[in-house]
């Protein structure tokens, strides 16, 4: 069993990892946006072709970002209640 101080330290470390994962997820979304812009610019047509995997990857990453934010909120609320 953890002492209260140890539990706070563990939760703080977990929140740091959540922040790191969120940063990576946000960067991946930025890279997907850059890829979309590059593809559209390269084709320079009225209806540029975008691979269907691009939209699926963006949707998944946005979902992951939402889940990470929710986990951070839960841990923050739990830590505040200790």
C-alpha positions as CSV (number, residue, x, y, z in Angstrom):
1,X,0.0,0.0,0.0
2,X,1.2,3.5,-0.8
3,X,1.4,6.3,1.7
4,X,-0.4,9.5,0.7
5,X,2.9,11.1,-0.3
6,X,3.8,8.2,-2.5
7,X,0.4,8.1,-4.1
8,X,0.7,11.8,-4.9
9,X,4.1,11.2,-6.4
10,X,2.8,8.2,-8.5
11,X,-0.2,10.3,-9.7
12,X,2.1,13.2,-10.6
13,X,4.4,10.8,-12.6
14,X,1.3,9.4,-14.4
15,X,0.1,12.9,-15.2
16,X,3.5,13.7,-16.7
17,X,3.2,10.7,-19.0
18,X,-0.3,11.7,-19.9
19,X,1.0,15.1,-20.9
20,X,3.8,13.5,-22.9
21,X,1.3,11.3,-24.7
22,X,-1.0,14.2,-25.4
23,X,1.9,16.2,-26.8
24,X,2.8,13.3,-29.2
25,X,-0.8,12.9,-30.2
26,X,-1.2,16.6,-30.9
27,X,2.1,16.6,-33.0
28,X,0.8,13.6,-35.0
29,X,-2.4,15.6,-35.7
30,X,-0.3,18.5,-36.9
31,X,1.7,16.2,-39.2
32,X,-1.5,14.8,-40.6
33,X,-2.7,18.3,-41.4
34,X,0.6,19.1,-43.0
35,X,0.3,15.9,-45.1
36,X,-3.2,16.8,-46.2
37,X,-2.0,20.3,-47.2
38,X,0.9,18.8,-49.1
39,X,-1.3,16.3,-51.0
40,X,-3.9,19.0,-51.9
41,X,-1.2,21.4,-53.1
42,X,0.6,18.7,-55.1
43,X,-2.5,17.8,-57.0
44,X,-3.8,21.3,-57.5
45,X,-7.2,20.2,-58.7
46,X,-10.7,21.2,-57.7
47,X,-11.3,17.8,-56.0
48,X,-7.9,16.5,-54.8
49,X,-7.6,12.9,-53.9
50,X,-6.9,12.1,-50.3
51,X,-6.2,8.6,-49.1
52,X,-9.0,7.3,-47.0
53,X,-6.5,6.2,-44.4
54,X,-5.7,9.9,-43.7
55,X,-9.2,10.7,-42.5
56,X,-9.3,7.4,-40.4
57,X,-6.0,8.2,-38.8
58,X,-7.0,11.8,-38.0
59,X,-10.3,10.6,-36.5
60,X,-8.5,8.0,-34.4
61,X,-5.9,10.5,-33.1
62,X,-8.6,13.0,-32.2
63,X,-10.4,10.3,-30.3
64,X,-7.2,9.4,-28.5
65,X,-6.5,13.0,-27.7
66,X,-10.0,13.3,-26.1
67,X,-9.4,10.1,-24.1
68,X,-6.1,11.4,-22.8
69,X,-7.7,14.7,-21.8
70,X,-10.5,12.8,-20.0
71,X,-7.9,10.6,-18.2
72,X,-6.0,13.7,-17.1
73,X,-9.2,15.3,-15.8
74,X,-10.0,12.2,-13.8
75,X,-6.6,11.9,-12.3
76,X,-6.5,15.6,-11.5
77,X,-9.9,15.4,-9.7
78,X,-8.8,12.3,-7.8
79,X,-5.5,13.8,-6.8
80,X,-7.3,17.0,-5.6
81,X,-9.7,14.9,-3.5
82,X,-6.8,13.2,-1.6
